[in-house]
Amino acid sequence: MDRDEIETTLKAAFLQCEALFCPLNQQQKEILLEVFFERNSLADGNPLDELTSMQREILLEFILKQERENLAWKSSLLNDWLNDRPSGAVQFIRDRYGLAWLNSIKPIHWQEYLQKLRLTREKLQVGDAIEVSNGLWEWIPADAADSCDWFPCEVIEVNESEDDSPPC
């Protein structure tokens, strides 16, 4: 069923409620329509799944920047489109995906990926600057903690395992 068929079916149900002397007020009807379409669109999956990981990250950065500036990110994009202005790094949305795709994105969609992005950024990545202690390769007595030396380093490789066992 497409959106129009679903809406027609729900309106027929509203008429049946009226026929049974249990009419819904306009607000109740609107809430039911909104909730049904929201859940139905979520069942279709996350539209951000269609993006590459790079495109997703660019879009999330754009959304976060707009939110920090108290701007509605969709409105910013739409204003660019209406005024035929380039949208910078997120121009690919207009070029490849269009208005219907943009309108299908709900806050829950990008918040899901934002959470994943935050978790990814908390992990060490190649190129990260870290400091390591000489306690990693030599024994330092617990009462001589002041003899620890710290060395700036750059992560050159990351190995992840499926279980929690340390690498050998």
Order of alpha helices (4+ residues) and beta strands (2+ residues): alpha-alpha-alpha-alpha-alpha-alpha-beta-beta
